[in-house]
Amino acid sequence: MINLAWDHNTYYQQRLLRALPEHCERVLDVGCGAGAFAARLAQRASRVDALDRSPGMIDQARRAVPGNVTCLLGDAATIPLPDAAYDAVTSVSALHHLDLPAVLPRLAAALRPGGLLIGVAHHRLDVPLGLPAEAVSVLAGNARRAGLLCLPGGRRYRREMYRRQAAAPHAPFADPGLTLRQVRAQAAAALPGSRVRWLVHWRYELAWRKPAG
């Protein structure tokens, strides 16, 4: 069954959830926005800390998350984080707002040994090397949207999409400053052994597991 309430962030939330253990004791969600992903994490973790530097987003999140989520107003580059406390650190569409060389080591220190840092974020188009790959993003997005609109429920999809866009809180947005090659270089320097994968829709996945020993 196709989920007609589909969008890019929801799609990649599911990707991150698949990478996590079935149950975590404590998870940090960086750049939580209005709390949609933190609420999903709360079904898999005993405790979730949802962090965002936007007061408006934190206000929205506090109204949306269950009781085992603590919403934290602050910047990942400066807010005090507990040492070796989290089973996982996640982030959806926020890492491109951050200074990776400054933030990634702090997030790594907050992970327990064996913990996973995983996030999906935007990258800047690398011209001309990135053009063929990004053409796939355009074609994939348009093909899926066209397919949904041709379904019998397509009219309902359009209404739902416009309703959610109108009602959604306006999250702060910054154009990505780094190309995929630059992201890989900065991640490798800050977190040796990290993996950065290209994803469709102008995104990348950064994943790193803290050594257990």
N, C-alpha and C positions, 0 to 999 in steps of 0.2 A: 504494500500500500504506500503511495507517494504522500509525503508530508507536504501539504500545500502551504504551510506556514514556514517555508524554507527561506533562509538567507545565508550569506557567506559565513558570518560569525557562528551561527547555529551549526552549520556544517562542520566547521573546524573545532567547535566545542566537542562534538562527538569523537573526533579524531583524538583529541587530548584525553578524553575519558577512557578510550580504548587502551591508551598507553599506561594508564595508572593501574595499580593493584586493585583487586576487588574491594578491599577495605584499607583505609589509611587512618591512622590516629589523628594526625594534624596536617593540614594543607594550608599553604599561603597562596592566595590568588592576587597577582600584581596587576594593577590597573583594572580593578573589578567593575568599573562603570556603574551601571544601575543594578548590578548584582545578579544578573541572569545566570551566569556561569557559576558563581559562588553558591547559588541555590541548588544547582545540580550537583556540585561537589559535596554539598551537605548531605546528600543521600548516600555518599560513598565514604564519608569521613566523620569521625567523632567530633572533630573541631575544625572549623575553617576560619582563617583570618583573611578578610577581604580588604585590600589596601587600594586606595586611590587618592590622588592629590587634589581632586576637584571637590569642593564642598557640596556642590549641587549633585554630583554623582553619588556621593556618600549618603546624602539625604534620601535620594531615591532608593539606594541599596538597602538602607535600614528599614524601609517600608516593604521591601520585597523578599527579604531573606528569612529563613527560619531561625529558631532560637539558638542553634549550635553554630551560628555564624557571627563573628565579631567584626564589625565594620570599623576600619581604621583610616582616619584622615591623615595623610602624610605622603612624603616623597620617598620612593624606594632608595634614592641615593643618600638620604640623610636620616630617615626614621630609625630609631633603635630596633634591631631585630634580635630575637633570641638566638643563641648559638646552638647549632646542631639540634634544632627542635622539630623540624618539619620532615615528614615522609616525602612530600612533593611540594614543589613550587611551580605554579602554572601562570600563564598569561595569555590572553586573547586580545590581539590587536592593540597592544600597548608598548611593546619593546621598542618600536621605532620612535616613541616619544622620549626614550631614555638614553643616557650616555652609557653605552654598553661597557666600556672599560672600567667605569666607576661602579656600575650597578651589579654586573655579573659576579664579581668576587664576593660582594656582600650577600647576594642570594645564595651563592655556593656555601658560604660560611654558615648560613641559617639552616642548611640541609643536614640531616643526620647522615652518618656513613651509609652508603648504599641508596640514599634518596635520589629522586629524579627531579631535575629541572627541565621543564618543557614549555615552550611557548610558540605561538604563531603570530607573526607580525608582517607588516608591509615592507617592501624594499623599493628603492628607486630604480627605474629602468636604466639598464646599462646599454647605451647605444654605441655601436650597432649590434653588439654580441647578444644582447637579450631580446632583440626583436622577434626572432622566430618563436622562442618559448612563450613570449607574452601574447603572440597572436593566438596561441592555443587557449589562453585565458579568455580572450574575447569570444572565440568560437564556442568554447565550452559553456560559458555563461549564457550566451545568446541561444544556443541550442536547447539548453535546459529550460530557459524561460519560454521559448517558443513551444516546446513540448507541453509544458504545463498549461499554457494558454489555449492549446488545441484540445485539451481534455474536456469532458463534459463539465468538470468543476472549475474550468478556467476562469469563468466570470467571478465565481466565489473567491478564487485565488487573487484576482486583481483587487476585489473589494477589501479582502483581508490585508493584502500587502499595503494598500494605500491607508487603511485604517491604522495599522501598526506604525507606519512611517509618520503619520500625523500625531499619534499619541506618544511616540517614543521621546524620552528626554534627549536633549541635544548634547551628546558627549563631545568634549573637546577633541579636535582633530588637528594633527600636524602632518604635513607632507613628509614622507620618509626621506631622510638625508643620505642614506647609505645604499649603495648598490649591493647586490648579492655577494659579489667578490669582497667588498669591504666588510660586510657582516661576517663572512667566513673568517677573514683575517683577524678581526677584533675578537670574535668568539674563540678562535684558536689560541690567541695570545692570553686571554683572560681565563679560559677553561680548556686546558689541553685535553684532547680526546673528545671534545664536543663535536656534534654533527649538525650541519646546516643543510637542509634540503629545500630545493625549489618546490613551490606549490603553485597551482593555478590561481588565478584571480590576484596576481601581483603580490603574492605572499610567500613567506618561507617558514619552515619549522626549525627551531633551534632546540636540540635535546642534549642533555649531559647527565650522566649518572656519577654521583660522588663515589670515589673509591671506598670500598668497605673497610679497608685496613688502614 
